[in-house]
Amino acid sequence: MSEKFFEDVLALIEGPRDQKYGDSTENHTRIAAMWSVLLNKKITVQEVYLCLIAIKLSRLTQSPHHRDSWLDIAGYSALAEKE
């Protein structure tokens, strides 16, 4: 992988998305809380990351060269690792 790829991943998780959606930890904690209500089961932030990665993997089966999905997977992985 290129250094540019990782620079782009960092830009995603530390850049404008935080301004648009708020702090990633707070946002994914809210998602976990909402999914917990919807599914009537406690969902953790780690499980949110796993599910979001699964969505991207599913999309990649249709479009395996879609760079944005790969960036998102790397970004979710980085966020999950720091939790």
C-alpha positions as CSV (number, residue, x, y, z in Angstrom):
1,M,0.0,0.0,0.0
2,S,1.1,3.5,-0.7
3,E,2.0,6.1,1.8
4,K,-0.7,8.2,0.2
5,F,-3.3,5.6,1.1
6,F,-2.5,5.9,4.8
7,E,-2.4,9.7,4.6
8,D,-5.9,9.6,3.1
9,V,-7.1,7.3,5.9
10,L,-5.8,9.7,8.5
11,A,-7.4,12.6,6.7
12,L,-10.7,10.7,6.9
13,I,-10.6,9.9,10.6
14,E,-9.0,13.1,11.7
15,G,-10.3,15.6,9.2
16,P,-13.6,17.1,8.0
17,R,-15.7,14.1,9.1
18,D,-15.1,15.1,12.7
19,Q,-16.5,18.6,11.9
20,K,-19.4,17.1,10.0
21,Y,-20.4,14.2,12.2
22,G,-18.7,15.1,15.5
23,D,-16.1,13.2,17.4
24,S,-15.8,9.6,16.0
25,T,-15.9,8.0,19.4
26,E,-19.1,9.9,20.4
27,N,-20.7,9.2,17.0
28,H,-20.0,5.5,17.1
29,T,-21.2,5.4,20.7
30,R,-24.5,6.9,19.6
31,I,-24.7,4.4,16.8
32,A,-24.2,1.6,19.3
33,A,-26.9,3.0,21.6
34,M,-29.4,3.3,18.7
35,W,-28.6,-0.2,17.4
36,S,-29.0,-1.6,20.9
37,V,-32.5,-0.2,21.1
38,L,-33.4,-1.3,17.5
39,L,-32.1,-4.8,18.1
40,N,-33.1,-5.1,21.7
41,K,-29.5,-6.3,22.5
42,K,-26.5,-4.5,23.9
43,I,-24.2,-3.5,21.0
44,T,-20.7,-2.3,21.7
45,V,-18.7,0.3,19.8
46,Q,-16.4,-2.5,18.7
47,E,-19.4,-4.3,17.2
48,V,-20.4,-1.2,15.4
49,Y,-16.9,-1.1,13.7
50,L,-17.2,-4.8,12.8
51,C,-20.6,-4.2,11.2
52,L,-19.5,-1.1,9.3
53,I,-16.5,-3.0,8.0
54,A,-18.8,-5.9,7.0
55,I,-20.9,-3.4,5.0
56,K,-17.8,-2.2,3.1
57,L,-16.7,-5.8,2.5
58,S,-20.1,-6.6,1.0
59,R,-19.9,-3.6,-1.3
60,L,-16.4,-4.6,-2.4
61,T,-17.7,-8.0,-3.6
62,Q,-19.6,-6.0,-6.2
63,S,-16.9,-3.3,-6.8
64,P,-13.6,-4.7,-5.6
65,H,-11.5,-1.7,-6.8
66,H,-13.6,1.0,-5.1
67,R,-10.9,2.9,-3.2
68,D,-13.3,4.6,-0.8
69,S,-14.5,1.3,0.6
70,W,-10.9,0.3,1.3
71,L,-10.2,3.7,2.9
72,D,-13.2,3.3,5.1
73,I,-12.2,-0.2,6.2
74,A,-8.8,1.0,7.1
75,G,-10.3,4.0,8.9
76,Y,-12.8,1.9,10.9
77,S,-9.9,-0.5,11.8
78,A,-7.8,2.3,13.0
79,L,-10.6,3.7,15.1
80,A,-11.4,0.3,16.5
81,E,-7.8,-0.3,17.5
82,K,-7.7,2.9,19.6
83,E,-10.9,2.1,21.5
